C-alpha cells in the first residue's frame, strides 16, 4: 500500500525532514514552528497548518510542511541535491504499543467491526462532549481487544494496511533515499539541536527551542502500559518489524 508522508522543509538549515506517523510527528511540527518564529502556533500545530494563510506565513520564515506521495520522495531528493535529508525513527515496540492505545479504532474498524460499532455507540451515549474525542470510543474498544489479540491480528493480517503501523524503513524508502541522518526518537531532545547546529542554523534561531514540545503523548509515567511489553510480546513484535530492527538504529 502506498502512503502519503509529511515533509518539513526548513530553508535556514537546507533540511528536509521526512516525518513517520507515530514517531513524534506532531512534536516535530511544533518544534519547527518554534524554530521558524511561529511559537504561538505550536500548541495546535496541525490545526494551524490547515488554516487559511498558514502556508504563506510559514514560507516567509523559510518553512514548508507538505504531504507528498511516498513515490515522490526520490524526485524531491533529486530536485534538492544540496539539502540534507533527515528522518526520526522510533523503537518499533514502543511505536506499536502507542498505536494500540491511540489507533485501536482503525484496527477494530477493519478487523473487529462489532467491537468498533460497540465502542462508537458507547461514545455516542456519553453525550455531545464525547463525540469529537476519538479516545472516548477507543477506551470502550480497548476493553474488548486485549494486547495479545491485537498482536495476533497483525500476525494474521500484516502491518502494511495503515501508515501508523507500517514498517518505518519501507515507508520512508530508507534504502533508496540515502538519508543523511536517522535520529532515534528516544534521543531527539539532544540530537535535533546538535544536528541543526551542524547544518548551520544560527544560534539565535536554535535559542528559540528552549525545550522539545511533547505533543499527543499517549502514555504517562506509571500508567502500567509498559507491562504489556512482556518478553513474549516483544519477541512477537520484533518478528513483525524485523526489517525495521535490522535497518534502523541510532545513526545520528
C-alpha positions as CSV (number, residue, x, y, z in Angstrom):
1,X,0.0,0.0,0.0
2,X,1.3,3.5,-0.8
3,X,1.2,6.2,1.9
4,X,1.4,9.9,1.9
5,X,4.3,11.3,4.0
6,X,4.7,14.6,5.7
7,X,7.8,16.5,4.9
8,X,9.2,19.5,6.7
9,X,11.5,21.8,4.7
10,X,13.5,24.2,6.7
11,X,15.5,26.5,4.5
12,X,17.8,28.0,7.2
13,X,19.3,24.5,7.6
14,X,18.7,23.4,4.0
15,X,17.0,20.5,5.6
16,X,14.2,18.1,4.5
17,X,12.7,16.2,7.5
18,X,10.6,13.2,6.5
19,X,8.1,12.5,9.2
20,X,6.9,9.0,10.1
21,X,3.4,8.6,11.7
22,X,3.6,7.6,15.4
23,X,7.2,8.7,15.6
24,X,6.9,12.2,17.1
25,X,5.2,13.7,14.1
26,X,3.2,16.4,16.0
27,X,6.1,17.2,18.2
28,X,8.3,17.7,15.2
29,X,5.8,20.1,13.5
30,X,5.6,22.1,16.7
31,X,9.4,22.2,17.1
32,X,9.9,23.6,13.6
33,X,7.1,26.2,14.0
34,X,9.0,27.4,17.1
35,X,12.3,27.5,15.2
36,X,10.6,29.5,12.4
37,X,9.4,32.1,14.9
38,X,5.8,30.9,15.0
39,X,5.9,29.6,18.5
40,X,2.4,31.0,19.3
41,X,1.1,28.4,16.8
42,X,3.0,25.4,18.3
43,X,0.3,24.4,20.7
44,X,-2.1,23.4,17.9
45,X,0.3,22.7,15.0
46,X,-2.0,20.6,12.8
47,X,-4.9,23.0,13.1
48,X,-2.6,25.9,12.2
49,X,-1.2,24.0,9.2
50,X,-4.7,23.6,7.8
51,X,-5.7,27.2,8.5
52,X,-6.0,29.8,5.8
53,X,-2.8,31.7,5.1
54,X,-0.6,29.3,7.1
55,X,1.5,28.2,4.1
56,X,2.3,31.8,3.1
57,X,3.2,32.7,6.7
58,X,5.5,29.7,7.0
59,X,7.1,30.4,3.7
60,X,8.0,33.9,4.8
61,X,10.1,32.2,7.5
62,X,11.7,29.6,5.3
63,X,9.4,26.8,6.4
64,X,7.2,24.5,4.4
65,X,5.2,21.5,5.6
66,X,3.7,19.3,2.8
67,X,2.1,15.9,2.4
68,X,3.6,14.0,-0.6
69,X,3.2,10.6,-2.0
70,X,5.9,8.1,-0.9
71,X,6.9,7.7,-4.6
72,X,7.7,11.4,-4.8
73,X,10.4,11.3,-2.3
74,X,13.1,10.2,-4.8
75,X,12.2,13.1,-7.1
76,X,12.3,15.6,-4.2
77,X,15.8,14.3,-3.3
78,X,16.8,14.8,-6.9
79,X,15.3,18.3,-7.1
80,X,17.1,19.5,-3.9
81,X,20.6,17.9,-4.1
82,X,22.1,20.4,-1.7
83,X,19.5,19.7,1.1
84,X,20.2,17.2,3.9
85,X,17.5,14.6,4.2
86,X,16.7,13.6,7.8
87,X,14.1,11.4,9.5
88,X,13.2,10.4,13.0
89,X,12.7,6.7,13.9
90,X,11.1,5.2,16.9
91,X,11.7,1.9,18.6
92,X,9.2,-0.4,16.8
93,X,7.8,-2.0,20.0
94,X,7.1,1.4,21.6
95,X,5.5,2.7,18.4
96,X,3.3,-0.4,18.2
97,X,2.3,-0.1,21.9
98,X,1.4,3.5,21.3
99,X,-0.7,2.6,18.3
100,X,-2.6,0.0,20.4
101,X,-4.0,2.7,22.6
102,X,-4.4,5.6,20.2
103,X,-5.3,3.7,16.9
104,X,-7.3,0.8,18.2
105,X,-10.3,2.2,16.4
106,X,-8.6,1.7,13.0
107,X,-7.8,-1.9,13.8
108,X,-11.3,-2.6,15.0
109,X,-13.0,-0.9,12.1
110,X,-11.1,-3.2,9.8
111,X,-10.8,-6.5,11.7
112,X,-13.3,-6.4,14.6
113,X,-16.3,-4.5,13.4
114,X,-18.7,-5.4,16.2
115,X,-16.2,-4.0,18.7
116,X,-15.8,-0.9,16.6
117,X,-19.5,-0.2,16.4
118,X,-20.0,-1.0,20.1
119,X,-17.3,1.5,21.0
120,X,-18.7,4.2,18.9
121,X,-22.2,3.5,20.3
122,X,-20.9,3.9,23.8
123,X,-19.1,7.0,22.9
124,X,-22.3,8.5,21.4
125,X,-24.2,7.7,24.6
126,X,-21.6,9.6,26.7
127,X,-23.1,12.8,25.2
128,X,-22.0,15.7,23.0
129,X,-18.8,16.4,24.8
130,X,-17.5,13.0,23.9
131,X,-18.5,13.0,20.3
132,X,-15.4,14.7,19.0
133,X,-12.9,12.8,21.2
134,X,-11.8,9.6,19.5
135,X,-10.1,8.4,22.7
136,X,-13.5,8.1,24.3
137,X,-14.6,5.5,21.8
138,X,-11.1,3.9,21.9
139,X,-11.4,3.3,25.7
140,X,-14.5,1.1,25.1
141,X,-12.9,-0.8,22.3
142,X,-9.8,-1.5,24.4
143,X,-11.9,-3.3,27.0
144,X,-12.8,-5.9,24.3
145,X,-9.5,-6.3,22.4
146,X,-6.5,-7.5,24.5
147,X,-3.0,-6.6,23.6
148,X,-2.4,-10.2,22.7
149,X,-5.3,-10.2,20.4
150,X,-4.1,-7.0,18.8
151,X,-0.6,-8.6,18.2
152,X,-2.2,-11.7,16.8
153,X,-4.3,-9.6,14.4
154,X,-1.1,-8.1,12.9
155,X,0.4,-11.6,12.7
156,X,-2.6,-12.6,10.7
157,X,-3.1,-9.5,8.5
158,X,0.3,-7.9,8.3
159,X,1.4,-4.4,9.1
160,X,1.1,-2.6,5.8
161,X,-2.6,-1.7,5.8
162,X,-2.1,1.5,7.8
163,X,0.6,4.1,7.9
164,X,0.6,4.2,11.7
165,X,1.7,0.5,11.8
166,X,3.6,0.1,8.5
167,X,7.3,-0.6,8.6
168,X,9.2,2.6,9.0
169,X,12.1,1.6,6.8
170,X,9.8,0.8,3.9
171,X,7.6,3.8,4.3
172,X,10.5,6.3,4.1
173,X,12.4,4.4,1.5
174,X,15.5,4.0,3.7
175,X,17.4,2.0,1.2
176,X,16.6,4.2,-1.8
177,X,16.7,7.8,-0.5
178,X,20.1,7.9,1.2
179,X,19.3,9.8,4.4
180,X,22.0,12.0,5.9
181,X,20.7,11.4,9.4
182,X,18.3,9.0,11.1
183,X,17.6,10.3,14.6
184,X,16.2,8.0,17.3
185,X,13.0,9.5,18.8
186,X,14.3,8.5,22.2
187,X,17.3,10.9,21.9
188,X,15.5,13.6,19.9
189,X,15.8,16.3,22.6
190,X,19.6,16.1,22.5
191,X,20.2,15.2,18.8
192,X,18.0,17.6,16.9
193,X,19.5,20.9,18.2
194,X,23.0,19.4,17.7
195,X,22.3,18.3,14.2
196,X,20.7,21.6,13.3
197,X,23.8,23.4,14.6
198,X,26.0,21.2,12.5
199,X,23.8,22.1,9.5
200,X,24.5,25.8,10.1
201,X,21.3,27.0,11.9
202,X,22.1,30.3,13.6
203,X,22.5,30.2,17.4
204,X,19.7,32.8,17.8
205,X,17.3,30.6,15.9
206,X,18.2,27.5,18.0
207,X,17.8,29.5,21.1
208,X,14.0,29.7,20.4
209,X,13.8,26.0,21.0
210,X,14.3,26.0,24.8
211,X,12.8,22.6,25.1
212,X,11.3,20.0,22.9
213,X,7.5,20.3,22.8
214,X,5.8,17.0,23.7
215,X,2.6,16.6,21.8
216,X,0.0,13.8,21.5
217,X,1.6,11.7,24.2
218,X,-0.4,8.5,24.7
219,X,1.4,7.3,27.8
220,X,2.0,8.7,31.2
221,X,4.6,7.6,33.8
222,X,3.2,4.9,36.0
223,X,0.2,4.1,33.8
224,X,1.2,0.4,33.6
225,X,1.3,0.3,29.8
226,X,4.9,-0.9,29.6
227,X,3.9,-4.0,31.5
228,X,2.1,-5.2,28.3
229,X,5.5,-5.5,26.6
230,X,6.4,-8.8,28.1
231,X,9.4,-10.7,26.7
232,X,6.9,-12.8,24.6
233,X,5.1,-9.8,23.2
234,X,8.4,-8.1,22.4
235,X,9.6,-11.1,20.5
236,X,6.4,-11.3,18.5
237,X,6.5,-7.6,17.7
238,X,10.2,-7.9,16.8
239,X,9.2,-10.7,14.3
240,X,6.7,-8.3,12.7
241,X,9.2,-5.5,12.4
242,X,12.4,-7.4,11.9
243,X,13.2,-5.2,8.8
244,X,13.0,-2.1,11.0
245,X,15.1,-3.5,13.7
246,X,17.7,-4.6,11.1
247,X,17.6,-1.3,9.2
248,X,17.1,1.5,11.7
249,X,19.4,2.3,14.5
250,X,20.9,5.2,16.4
251,X,22.8,6.7,13.4
252,X,22.6,10.4,14.3
